[in-house]
Amino acid sequence: MLTHQEAAKMQLERAIKLFLDERDYISCITLAGAAEGMIGEKLTKLGLDHAVKSQAKGYGQLLSEEEREALRDGNKSFERTMIDDWNLVRNWLKHHRSEAEHLDINISTDFKFVAYDMVERAATNYMQLFGDITAQIQRFFDYQSQENS
């Protein structure tokens, strides 16, 4: 029997291979996004913040109340607005309908950057939930270290 956590691990590890070995950023976004979502939901059920929520909180702390208010989308909280914005490409790739209907025609973005961010978030969630690091996650962090040096 396969659990959500096992499926998420498999998706994350495949996403890392797609990112590092095949440079298939579109598929990477979809798989890493699925893993990030499943593990993030489990963290939320445990009363913990998942990676993207922590990112939104951290970003919000850097801004003034006026800046946060200017970025909010309607009745959504600042954090929800940021999370929705950061997930826009992932959601566009996996759903026929999009939050931004104009994107249904064409999308132009740095898919490598989105894939990188999605893998990083999924890996952070994985390590927070399971308390360990897989060989593929270590490969990604080694790549990350090389890119940042």
Order of alpha helices (4+ residues) and beta strands (2+ residues): alpha-alpha-alpha-alpha-alpha-alpha-alpha-alpha
